[in-house]
Amino acid sequence: MDVATSRVIEALLLPPGGLSLFAFTGLLFWRTRLGRWMLAWALLLQWLLSLPVTADLLYLGLERYPPVSQAEIEAAAPEAIVVLGGGRNLNAPEYAGDTASEHTLTRLRYAAKIARQTGLPVIPSGGNPGAKGVPEAKISRDILRNEFAVEVKEIEPHSNTTWENARYTAQLMKQLGIQRIILVTDAAHMARALYAFERNGIEPLPAATNYQSIASQEVSRIERYLPSGLAVRDCSYAIHEYLGLLWYRMK
């Protein structure tokens, strides 16, 4: 399945698109009991998936890996740090070209922190979904070198999915003679990333970042039950990860 097709399917399944389609179908059959039930359920689910408390519960099921400790790093004896891309901002006017998205930049910052602590080189992984723009790995390499002063050993610029991240990174590790790595990605993405890497013959040390369930604890009790556009985004991202895990296990 190509990237464009998968994005269309995601848009039709994930909120708010999936629930909007469900509600619209209910409106078409409003004169029937089924149509009225579909509309009611769509509105209820849309409201629930707009609450920060719902996003928090969804993230808790994904963010299974605590922050990596120095003792764990020393025990694992890794030879490199692999950081996964999390998207790009294409044609960013302030940078006169493509640059890293918020998710990617958060991962790069944490990878740079571990690199300074350990002296290990970094290997960014990420291609150019849709065959547009500069591959994520090249953008990440330039940011790590120019803005974080971190050594980049090699890049993996061909992958467009998490599964391809794992497959192409495994091939690159074999070429470089690397056997043990630290894997950096979002805490909510780590479960799916580890599943993909393990199925491709790699058992990395997980180094998760960008914990959303912990950050949400700073939100007041009242705000946790008030609809929020950010909560809709977070719920959509979390459901995307659950569906991704299910898809990987099915195939």
N, C-alpha and C positions, 0 to 999 in steps of 0.2 A: 504494500500500500504506500503510495507516494505521500509527500508532506501535505500537498494541497488537499487531497482527499481526506486525510486524517483530520485536518483542521476544520473542514466542512462538517464532518461527523461530530467532532467535539462541540462545534457551535450549536448543533442540533440536539445534543445531549446535555451539555453543561448549563447551569444557570448563568444568566437569565434566559438564554435562548431556548433551551429545552422546555422550561416551564411556560414560556410565552407561547410556544407552539402548542403545548398541551391545553392552555387556556383558550387559544384561538379555536382549536378543534372543539372544545366544549361549547363555545359560542355558536359554532356552525350547527350544533345539534341541541341548541338551547331548549327546544320544545320537548325533548326527551329527558327522562330522569337521568340517564347516563350522561348526557351533555351537561346538565346542571351539576352533577357530582364531579365531573371532570373540571369544570370551571372553579368550583369551590375548593377542590383539592389543590389545584394549581395556585390559587391565591394564598391558601394556607401555607403551602410549601415555600412559595416565594417569600412570604413574610418570615417564616422560620429561617430561611437561608439568607436573610438580610440582617440577622442578629449576631453581634460579636460573640455571644455565648455559644451559638451553634458552631461558628468557625473554630472557637477554642476546643470544643468537644471533638470536632473532626481532626484537628491538628494533634490532639493528644494521642489518637490512635496511630498517627504516622511518625511522630517525633520520639522514636523508641531509643535513640542512642544519645547518651549524655556527652558533654564536651570531652574531648580526648585529653588525657593527662600526660605530663612529661614522662612519668614512669611507664605508661603504656607505649609511648613512642620509643623509649630506650629498649624496652623488652621486645618490641617488634623488629627493631633494627632495619627500618625502611631505607631504601636507596634513592627514592625520589618522591615528589609530591605531585599527584595528578589532580588538577582542578577542572571541574566540568563547567562548560558554558551554560548560561541561563538566559540567553537572548541578547539581541542587539537593538540599538536605536539607529535605524538607517537614515542616512543623509541628515545627521544632526547639524543644524546650521552653525551652532557655536563652536563646533569642532571641524567644520568644513568637510564632513565625511561621516563614515560609520563609527560608532563608539559602543561601549559596553552598556547594557541595560543595568537597572538597579540590582537585579538578582546576580548578574555576572560580577558586577563591581564588588558586591558584598562578599562573594566567594573569593575573588582575587585578593581582597584585603586580608582575609583570614589565611589564605595560602601564603601570602607574603609574611604574615606574622610567624607562622610555623617555620617558614624558610629561614627567617632571621634567627629563630631559636635553635634550629638544628643544623643550619648550614647546608641543607639539602637543596638540590635544584628542583625547579618546578616544570611540569609538563602540562600545558593547557590543552584541553580537548574540546572541539566544537567546530562544526562546518558552517555552511551558509544555506540553511533551509530555504527552499524556493529558488535556489541558484541565483540569488541576488546579493550584491554587496560583498564585503570583505568577510572571510570566515572568522568565526568567533575566536578561534585559537590564535590567529594572527593579531587580532585586536587585543586579546589578553596578553600576548607576548609583549607587545609594545607598551602596554600599561604597566606590566610588571617590571620591565626594564627601565622605562623612562620615568615612571612616577613612584615606584616602590624600590628601585635599585636592587632588584632580585634577579638572580641568574635563572635563565630559562634554558633547560638542557635541549629540548626538542619540542615540537608541537605536533598535534594530531588534528589536522584541519578538514577531515573528510566526513565526519559523522554528523548526521542530522537528527538522530534520536538517541535516547539513553542507551538503548541496546547497541547501537552502532558505536557510541562512546566506548562501551566495554569491548566490543569486538576489535575495533581498530587500535585501541590502546593496548590490548593484549598482543596484537601483531607487532606494534612498535616496541613494546617491552622485550619481546623476543629478539628483535633486531639489535636492541641496545644492551642486551644481556642483563636486564633488570628483572628481579624476581619478587621483590617486596616493595609495596608503595603505601603511602598515605593517600586516602581519597577525600577530597574536599568538595562538598556540595551543601545545599540547604538541608536543614534537619528534616523537613517534610519530604524531601526528595531522596533522602539517604536510603530508605528501605528499598525502593525500586532500583536505585543505582547499585546497591550491594547485590541484589538478586541478579541483575544483569551481569555484573562483573564475576560473581561466583559461577554463573552458568557458562562463562567464557574462560574458566580456569584460573581466575585470580581471586584471592582472598585478601582484600586490602584492609588496612586499619582505618575505620571510619573516623573522620574529623568533621563533624557537622557544625554548621553555622546558621545564623538567621533563625533562631528559635522563636516561633510565633506564639506558641501556647504560653511561654514564660513571659513574653512581652505583654500579652493581653492581660496579665494579672495587675498591671499598672492602671488599667481602665477602671473607672469607678463602677460600683455595683449597679447603679441606675443606667449608666451608659451601655453596660453589657446587654441590656434588654431593650435598647432602642435601635431601630433600623439604621443601617449604615451602608453607604456605598462601598467602603473598604471591606466590610464584612461580606458583602456579595462577592467581591473579588477573591477574598480569602477562601470562602466556601467553594467557589469555582475551582481554585487552584488545588484545594485539598481533595475534592471529588475527582479532579483530573488524575491525581496521584493514585487514588484508590482504583479507578478504572484502569490506569496503566499497569498496576500490579496484577489485577485480575486478567488483563489481556496477555501479559507476559506468561502467567501461569497456564493460561488456556492454550497458548500456542507452543 
